[in-house]
Amino acid sequence: MDIQGLRDKILQLAIQGKLVEQDENDEPASALVQRIKEERDKLVREKKIKKPKKLAPTEEEEKPFEIPDGWEWVRLGEVGLTQTGTTPSTKHPEYFNGTIPFIKPADISEKGVDYNNESLTELGLLKGRLIEKNSVLMVCIGGSIGKCYFTDRDVSCNQQINTITPYKAVSNKILYYFMISDFFYNSVLKSATGTATPIINKSKWDMLLIPLPPLAEQKRIVEKVDELFALIDELDSNKEELLEVINLTRNQVLQEAIQGKLVEQNPEDEPASVLLDRIRGERDKLVKEKKIRKPKKLPPIEEEEKPFEIPGSWEWVRLGEVTIINPRNSFEDNKEASFVPMALIDEGFRNNHTSETRLWKDIKRGFTHFAENDVAIAKITPCFENRKSAIMRNLVNEIGAGTTELHIIRSVNALILPEYILNICKTDRFIKEGVATYTGTAGQQRISKDYIMNLTIPLPPLAEQKRIVEKVDVIMGILDKLEKELIINI
């Protein structure tokens, strides 16, 4: 059960009278109902409120579940002064920019009410509607219908919000907790009209049923829900901290992997210097066969470009001298291929993507080309920082194209494992150094091909690459499982 599931379960127990024990010495809710009626009648006589519309009595068949003996089923309009907000004419600027917060649906969230946006003057309030402090506000229209919170000051609100100011015999907090329960939310939706834009008017809202506990029990329920919600918030906070630790651990694993600290070196491995000669030979062969263009000559690596020590059997190389960057494909027009927009590439440390099937002739122009086992790296903000990168696998006919916002890295005859390249591209070092090279305007900044070409990377022997990739996969699998358990179970 996730965090929201825990909250929902607590509210379900609360509204059914199962969260705290009943006390037979409590004044029953039936006496509260009478006191509420007396308070309401007094306010009417004193002309502080208008005489409310008489609501239909609650029928037995309307009661959705059993409640404790000392409780009563009541209609929402019976336990408080209900109102719907209204908006003063915007043609009168003197109505606005005063001291009374003017609340709109966007100002209400599960964390509270934002009082710091629009406001009314005293003159504007005469054209609006005063909602006294300790009222509960609920959005009554649209996709946010049912969203609510209580106020700690006098406010006004617009016509998309219904409000209830509870009478003294009812806790505003108990009303709030019951109104954010699944039971009440479902009642709102059931009574709403419209499908694309559901709306519940005040008369239907007033008729909604809600259980009323004794006043003493209301206090006990509020205290218990407050206590449990605070505990859940702490769990949620701890969960976020643990998830952050998991991500830090992932990066540490990758960093140790590319520094030669994750697995032991084997002196019998063919050294990376020999592997480097083979890669150069294979690439020169591809150039002679005119399968790729002759690559740009890259400058030698200076000592200050080497950010850390590597094992003696490894070599520092530039990524562009050992791979093919942004290759182009040649393929038959009427054959199917994979198409991968940015949205189908997962972010984070995982290596996941999906694809669509299209004819090659429809995607060969105006898109980035790739083939089976190529590494794709998002080059635009914020996708680059969010680690949108993956190995292109399970491609239709082993070929594909996708968003232009990718750089593609192709290994030469698999002499560098794509998984090892991807591990490098998921490290903090790769991301931070890439961000430092950004060009372009805000929101459209990118890393260049030159950054990928000139990146200095540590090259292990091929046998050690395999051991590194296997070890990283095992550790990442453990961390993924731990993360999933945290998200699902806390």
Beta strands, then each sheet from edge to edge (+ up, - down):
strand 1: 72-75
strand 2: 80-84
strand 3: 96-103
strand 4: 108-109
strand 5: 112-113
strand 6: 119-120
strand 7: 136-139
strand 8: 148-150
strand 9: 156-157
strand 10: 161-166
strand 11: 209-212
strand 12: 315-318
strand 13: 323-325
strand 14: 336-340
strand 15: 356-359
strand 16: 368-371
strand 17: 375-378
strand 18: 389-391
strand 19: 399-402
strand 20: 406-411
strand 21: 456-459
sheet 1: 1+ 11-
sheet 2: 2+ 10- 7+ 8-
sheet 3: 6+ 3- 9-
sheet 4: 4+ 5-
sheet 5: 12+ 21-
sheet 6: 13+ 20- 17+ 18-
sheet 7: 15+ 14- 19- 16+
end
